[in-house]
Amino acid sequence: MSKADRNFDIIVYGATGYTGRLVAEYLDQHYAGREDRPKWAMAGRSLTKLEEVRGLIGAPADTPLVVADADDPASLSAMCEQTRVVLTTVGPYTLYGEPLVAACVETGTDYCDLSGEPTWMYEMIEKYGTGAEKSGARICFSSGFDSVPFDLGVFMLQKEAMKRFGKPATRVKGRVRAMQGGPSGGTVASMKETMKAVARNPRLISVLQSSFGLTPGFTGPKQPSGMIPEYDQELGKWAAPFIMATINTKNVHRTNFLLGHPYGEDFKYDEMMLTSAGEMGEKAAKAIADMLKNPFGSKAPKPGEGPTKEERENGFYDVLFLGETADGEKINYGVKGRYDPGYGSTSRMIAETAIALTDCEAPGGIGTPGAFLGEALVKRLEEHAEISFAAEN
């Protein structure tokens, strides 16, 4: 059956989990009564739990439910054959992700996830990249806060640089100006599984350490580390290491790689979090650097836990990208989002990524939101997810 003839546009796999429930709720409520409402279904291991979540989020009683389990490959294949896109929130992907990637590649089904696990992503690219190209499946990793605002922020800055200067910015700095939001147990579990994977397979250490860990066969120039607190003369503030830079920088470079290096083969990129000026800013930057040695401490949330509704709705983020061409021409670009970045905004980002994939004409393969969707996804996020993208100078 071709993708166009399948029963559903999107199946949300993992709908009974913390983030999956938020995604299902968004699809149901945001698109209620709209002509462009996608045909979607909820999927998970337990029919009883799916029925319970359907009721909790107030979805119509006829919202379709699909039973599928990562331990039952046949059930995953059967699920994939019913839909154009599988949206999965079932992580850590290092533990549970590969069977679904395999099923999507086998059936030519598009896929998007929330993976921030670079070692697993590297292994999936190595193992399934060619198969995805042959079957036409578009496998889109990192479709949430890691790494959509950063991947698309750089993408749009470069588009504006080409428009203004006729050339890309060969140096871009990503600087988080402000952010409010908390982690969930899923984020913690994913980081722990990545560390375990590296311990089991030491060759993955280089993938974790390099900004070019997801650009097989290509290594660009030495990149700024972003791991040592520094005073940013241009902004007049101290900058601290940013916990998500490890995955975001890899995805930004992968987008550049997959698109044929429109940012240049000499492109340099790093990410940090701004504090403030003066002695207080320096102390804050150093305190953040120390905290990242054990980012969640002894009170790490457990899987299934996350911010409250009030915390999600009061969250936000504001990221500045500073670009400079080889000739010294400068451009600043901002990405701002409402809601808690990791969950309130992420649930919207991945839902809109899935919808955008239903209209995507890119060839199959393992890619990124920037490489597969680019400006089409930016437009959806501005129209539906309360995320803004704009040049600032």
C-alpha positions as CSV (number, residue, x, y, z in Angstrom):
1,M,0.0,0.0,0.0
2,S,1.4,3.4,-1.0
3,K,1.7,6.1,1.7
4,A,-1.1,8.1,0.2
5,D,-3.6,5.2,0.6
6,R,-2.9,4.4,4.2
7,N,-5.5,4.8,6.9
8,F,-3.8,7.5,8.9
9,D,-1.6,10.5,8.4
10,I,0.1,10.1,11.8
11,I,0.2,7.5,14.6
12,V,1.5,8.8,17.9
13,Y,3.4,5.8,19.3
14,G,3.9,6.1,23.1
15,A,0.7,8.1,23.6
16,T,0.4,6.7,27.2
17,G,3.7,8.2,28.2
18,Y,4.3,11.7,29.6
19,T,5.3,13.5,26.4
20,G,3.2,11.2,24.1
21,R,0.1,12.2,26.0
22,L,0.9,15.9,25.5
23,V,1.4,15.3,21.7
24,A,-2.0,13.5,21.5
25,E,-3.7,16.3,23.5
26,Y,-2.2,18.9,21.2
27,L,-3.3,17.1,18.0
28,D,-6.8,16.6,19.4
29,Q,-7.4,20.1,20.8
30,H,-5.4,22.4,18.5
31,Y,-6.8,20.8,15.3
32,A,-10.4,20.3,16.6
33,G,-12.9,21.3,13.9
34,R,-10.2,22.4,11.4
35,E,-10.3,21.4,7.8
36,D,-6.6,20.7,7.9
37,R,-7.0,18.3,10.9
38,P,-4.7,15.2,10.2
39,K,-6.1,11.7,10.4
40,W,-4.3,10.4,13.5
41,A,-4.3,7.6,16.0
42,M,-2.9,6.8,19.4
43,A,-0.6,3.7,19.8
44,G,1.0,1.9,22.7
45,R,1.5,-1.4,24.4
46,S,-1.8,-1.5,26.4
47,L,-5.2,-1.0,25.0
48,T,-6.6,-0.3,28.5
49,K,-4.1,2.5,29.1
50,L,-4.7,4.0,25.7
51,E,-8.4,4.1,26.4
52,E,-7.7,5.7,29.8
53,V,-5.5,8.4,28.2
54,R,-8.0,9.1,25.4
55,G,-10.5,9.8,28.2
56,L,-8.1,11.9,30.2
57,I,-7.2,14.3,27.4
58,G,-10.9,14.6,26.3
59,A,-10.4,13.1,22.9
60,P,-13.5,11.8,21.1
61,A,-14.4,8.2,21.9
62,D,-13.9,7.2,18.3
63,T,-10.2,8.3,18.3
64,P,-8.5,5.2,16.8
65,L,-6.2,3.2,19.1
66,V,-3.5,0.8,17.9
67,V,-1.7,-1.7,20.0
68,A,2.0,-2.1,19.2
69,D,5.0,-3.1,21.3
70,A,8.8,-2.6,20.7
71,D,9.2,-6.3,21.8
72,D,6.9,-7.5,19.0
73,P,8.4,-6.5,15.6
74,A,5.3,-7.8,13.8
75,S,3.1,-5.4,15.7
76,L,5.4,-2.5,14.8
77,S,5.3,-3.4,11.1
78,A,1.5,-3.7,11.2
79,M,1.3,-0.3,12.8
80,C,3.6,1.3,10.2
81,E,1.6,-0.1,7.3
82,Q,-1.4,1.8,8.5
83,T,0.1,5.3,8.5
84,R,2.2,7.8,6.5
85,V,4.2,8.9,9.6
86,V,5.0,7.4,12.9
87,L,5.7,9.9,15.7
88,T,7.4,8.2,18.5
89,T,8.1,9.4,22.0
90,V,9.1,6.0,23.3
91,G,12.6,6.4,24.7
92,P,15.3,6.0,25.7
93,Y,15.8,5.3,22.0
94,T,19.0,3.5,22.8
95,L,16.8,0.9,24.5
96,Y,13.6,0.9,22.5
97,G,14.1,2.8,19.3
98,E,15.8,0.4,16.8
99,P,12.9,-2.0,16.1
100,L,10.6,0.9,15.1
101,V,13.3,2.4,12.9
102,A,13.7,-1.0,11.2
103,A,10.0,-1.3,10.7
104,C,9.6,2.2,9.2
105,V,12.6,1.6,6.9
106,E,11.1,-1.8,5.8
107,T,7.6,-0.4,5.1
108,G,8.7,3.0,3.7
109,T,7.1,4.9,6.5
110,D,8.2,8.3,7.6
111,Y,9.3,8.7,11.2
112,C,10.1,11.4,13.7
113,D,11.3,11.2,17.3
114,L,12.7,13.2,20.2
115,S,16.1,11.6,20.3
116,G,19.0,13.5,21.8
117,E,21.1,10.3,21.8
118,P,24.0,10.9,19.3
119,T,25.6,7.5,19.7
120,W,22.4,5.7,18.9
121,M,21.7,8.0,16.0
122,Y,25.1,7.3,14.6
123,E,24.5,3.6,14.8
124,M,21.1,3.9,13.1
125,I,22.6,6.0,10.3
126,E,25.3,3.4,9.8
127,K,22.8,0.5,9.9
128,Y,19.7,1.8,8.2
129,G,20.7,4.9,6.1
130,T,21.0,3.0,2.8
131,G,17.8,1.1,3.4
132,A,15.8,4.3,4.1
133,E,17.0,5.8,0.9
134,K,15.9,2.7,-1.0
135,S,12.4,2.4,0.6
136,G,11.7,6.1,0.6
137,A,11.3,6.3,4.4
138,R,12.3,9.7,5.8
139,I,13.7,9.1,9.3
140,C,13.8,12.4,11.1
141,F,15.6,12.4,14.5
142,S,15.7,15.2,17.1
143,S,12.3,16.8,16.3
144,G,11.8,18.6,19.7
145,F,13.7,21.2,21.6
146,D,16.8,19.2,20.7
147,S,17.3,20.3,18.1
148,V,14.6,22.1,16.1
149,P,15.0,25.7,17.4
150,F,18.8,25.5,16.9
151,D,18.8,23.5,13.6
152,L,16.2,25.8,12.1
153,G,17.6,29.0,13.7
154,V,20.9,28.4,11.9
155,F,19.1,27.4,8.7
156,M,17.1,30.7,8.7
157,L,20.1,32.8,9.6
158,Q,22.0,31.4,6.7
159,K,19.0,32.0,4.4
160,E,19.0,35.7,5.5
161,A,22.8,35.9,5.1
162,M,22.5,34.7,1.5
163,K,19.8,37.2,0.8
164,R,21.8,40.1,2.3
165,F,25.4,39.3,1.4
166,G,25.2,36.6,-1.2
167,K,27.3,34.3,1.0
168,P,26.8,32.2,4.2
169,A,28.0,33.0,7.7
170,T,31.1,30.8,8.1
171,R,30.9,31.4,11.9
172,V,27.7,31.2,14.0
173,K,27.4,31.5,17.7
174,G,24.2,30.1,19.3
175,R,23.5,31.9,22.6
176,V,20.6,31.0,24.9
177,R,19.5,34.4,26.2
178,A,16.8,33.1,28.5
179,M,15.0,29.8,29.3
180,Q,12.6,28.6,31.8
181,G,11.6,24.9,32.0
182,G,12.5,21.6,33.7
183,P,13.6,18.2,32.6
184,S,11.6,15.0,32.7
185,G,12.6,11.5,33.7
186,G,12.8,10.6,30.0
187,T,15.6,13.1,29.4
188,V,17.5,11.8,32.4
189,A,17.1,8.2,31.3
190,S,18.3,9.0,27.8
191,M,21.5,10.7,29.0
192,K,22.2,7.7,31.2
193,E,21.7,5.2,28.4
194,T,24.0,7.2,26.1
195,M,26.8,6.9,28.7
196,K,26.2,3.2,29.1
197,A,26.4,2.8,25.3
198,V,29.7,4.5,25.2
199,A,31.0,2.3,28.1
200,R,29.9,-0.8,26.1
201,N,31.4,0.4,22.8
202,P,34.4,2.7,23.3
203,R,34.5,3.6,19.5
204,L,31.4,5.7,20.2
205,I,33.5,8.1,22.4
206,S,34.6,9.9,19.3
207,V,31.0,10.3,18.1
208,L,30.0,11.8,21.4
209,Q,33.0,14.2,21.5
210,S,33.1,15.5,17.9
211,S,30.7,18.1,16.5
212,F,31.0,16.0,13.3
213,G,29.9,12.8,14.9
214,L,26.9,12.6,12.6
215,T,28.6,13.5,9.3
216,P,30.1,10.2,8.3
217,G,33.1,10.7,6.0
218,F,33.4,14.4,6.6
219,T,35.2,16.4,9.3
220,G,35.4,20.1,9.1
221,P,37.6,22.6,10.9
222,K,38.3,22.5,14.7
223,Q,35.2,23.8,16.5
224,P,35.0,26.2,19.5
225,S,34.4,23.9,22.5
226,G,31.8,26.0,24.3
227,M,32.7,24.0,27.5
228,I,34.6,26.7,29.4
229,P,32.9,29.8,30.8
230,E,33.9,32.9,28.9
231,Y,33.2,36.6,28.7
232,D,31.5,37.5,25.4
233,Q,32.9,40.9,24.4
234,E,30.3,41.4,21.6
235,L,27.3,40.9,24.0
236,G,28.9,42.2,27.2
237,K,27.9,39.1,29.1
238,W,29.3,36.0,30.5
239,A,28.5,32.7,28.8
240,A,28.3,29.2,30.3
241,P,28.3,25.7,28.8
242,F,24.8,24.7,27.5
243,I,23.7,21.2,28.3
244,M,22.2,20.5,24.9
245,A,25.1,21.7,22.8
246,T,26.4,18.2,22.5
247,I,23.5,17.1,20.4
248,N,22.5,20.4,18.8
249,T,25.9,21.1,17.3
250,K,26.0,17.7,15.7
251,N,22.5,18.2,14.1
252,V,23.4,21.6,12.8
253,H,26.5,20.2,11.1
254,R,24.5,17.2,9.8
255,T,22.0,19.5,8.2
256,N,24.8,21.4,6.5
257,F,26.3,18.1,5.4
258,L,23.1,16.6,4.0
259,L,22.3,19.8,2.1
260,G,25.7,19.8,0.4
261,H,27.4,22.3,2.7
262,P,25.5,25.5,1.9
263,Y,27.0,27.0,5.1
264,G,30.5,26.1,3.8
265,E,32.9,23.3,4.5
266,D,34.7,25.7,6.8
267,F,31.6,26.4,8.9
268,K,32.1,26.8,12.7
269,Y,29.3,26.7,15.3
270,D,29.0,26.5,19.1
271,E,26.3,27.0,21.7
272,M,26.4,28.5,25.2
273,M,24.0,30.0,27.7
274,L,24.3,33.7,28.6
275,T,24.3,34.9,32.2
276,S,25.0,38.5,32.9
277,A,27.9,41.0,33.1
278,G,30.4,41.6,35.8
279,E,31.5,39.5,38.7
280,M,28.0,38.0,39.3
281,G,27.8,36.9,35.7
282,E,31.2,35.2,36.0
283,K,30.1,33.4,39.2
284,A,26.9,32.2,37.6
285,A,28.7,30.9,34.5
286,K,31.1,29.0,36.6
287,A,28.3,27.6,38.8
288,I,26.5,26.3,35.7
289,A,29.7,24.7,34.4
290,D,30.1,22.9,37.8
291,M,26.4,21.9,37.8
292,L,26.8,20.2,34.4
293,K,29.2,17.7,35.9
294,N,26.1,16.2,37.6
295,P,23.2,18.1,36.0
296,F,20.3,16.3,37.7
297,G,21.9,15.7,41.1
298,S,20.3,13.2,43.5
299,K,16.7,14.3,42.8
300,A,16.5,13.4,39.2
301,P,12.9,12.9,38.0
302,K,11.8,9.3,37.1
303,P,10.6,8.3,33.7
304,G,7.0,9.4,33.3
305,E,7.5,12.5,35.4
306,G,7.9,16.0,34.2
307,P,6.8,19.7,34.7
308,T,3.3,20.4,35.8
309,K,0.8,22.1,33.5
310,E,1.4,25.4,35.2
311,E,5.2,25.0,34.8
312,R,4.8,24.1,31.1
313,E,2.6,27.1,30.4
314,N,4.9,29.5,32.2
315,G,8.0,28.2,30.5
316,F,9.7,29.9,27.6
317,Y,13.0,30.2,25.7
318,D,14.9,32.9,23.7
319,V,17.9,32.0,21.6
320,L,20.1,34.4,19.7
321,F,22.3,33.4,16.7
322,L,25.2,35.6,15.8
323,G,26.6,35.1,12.3
324,E,29.6,36.4,10.6
325,T,30.8,35.9,7.0
326,A,34.4,35.3,6.0
327,D,34.5,39.0,5.1
328,G,33.3,40.2,8.5
329,E,29.7,41.0,7.6
330,K,27.5,40.3,10.6
331,I,23.9,39.2,11.1
332,N,21.9,38.4,14.2
333,Y,18.8,36.1,14.2
334,G,16.4,35.2,17.1
335,V,14.2,32.2,17.9
336,K,11.7,32.6,20.7
337,G,9.2,30.1,22.0
338,R,6.4,30.1,24.4
339,Y,5.9,27.2,26.9
340,D,8.3,25.0,28.7
341,P,11.0,24.1,26.1
342,G,11.4,20.4,26.8
343,Y,7.8,19.4,26.9
344,G,5.2,22.1,26.4
345,S,6.9,23.4,23.3
346,T,8.5,20.1,22.3
347,S,5.1,18.4,22.1
348,R,4.0,21.0,19.6
349,M,7.3,20.9,17.6
350,I,7.2,17.1,17.0
351,A,3.5,17.2,16.2
352,E,4.1,19.9,13.5
353,T,7.2,18.0,12.3
354,A,5.0,14.9,11.7
355,I,2.4,17.0,9.9
356,A,5.0,18.7,7.7
357,L,6.4,15.2,6.8
358,T,3.0,14.3,5.3
359,D,3.6,17.1,2.7
360,C,7.4,16.5,2.3
361,E,8.8,15.6,-1.1
362,A,12.4,15.0,0.0
363,P,13.9,11.7,-0.9
364,G,14.1,9.0,1.7
365,G,17.0,8.7,4.1
366,I,18.0,9.5,7.7
367,G,18.0,13.3,8.1
368,T,17.2,16.2,10.2
369,P,14.2,18.6,10.5
370,G,16.4,21.2,8.8
371,A,17.5,19.1,5.9
372,F,14.1,17.4,5.3
373,L,11.7,20.3,6.0
374,G,13.6,23.6,6.4
375,E,11.4,26.7,5.8
376,A,8.2,24.6,5.5
377,L,8.5,23.6,9.2
378,V,9.5,27.1,10.2
379,K,6.2,28.3,8.7
380,R,4.2,25.7,10.6
381,L,5.9,26.4,13.9
382,E,5.1,30.1,13.5
383,E,1.5,29.5,12.6
384,H,0.7,26.8,15.1
385,A,3.3,26.4,17.8
386,E,3.9,30.0,19.0
387,I,7.5,30.0,18.0
388,S,9.0,33.1,16.2
389,F,11.9,33.3,13.8
390,A,13.2,36.7,12.9
391,A,16.4,38.6,12.0
392,E,17.3,41.2,14.6
393,N,19.6,43.6,12.8
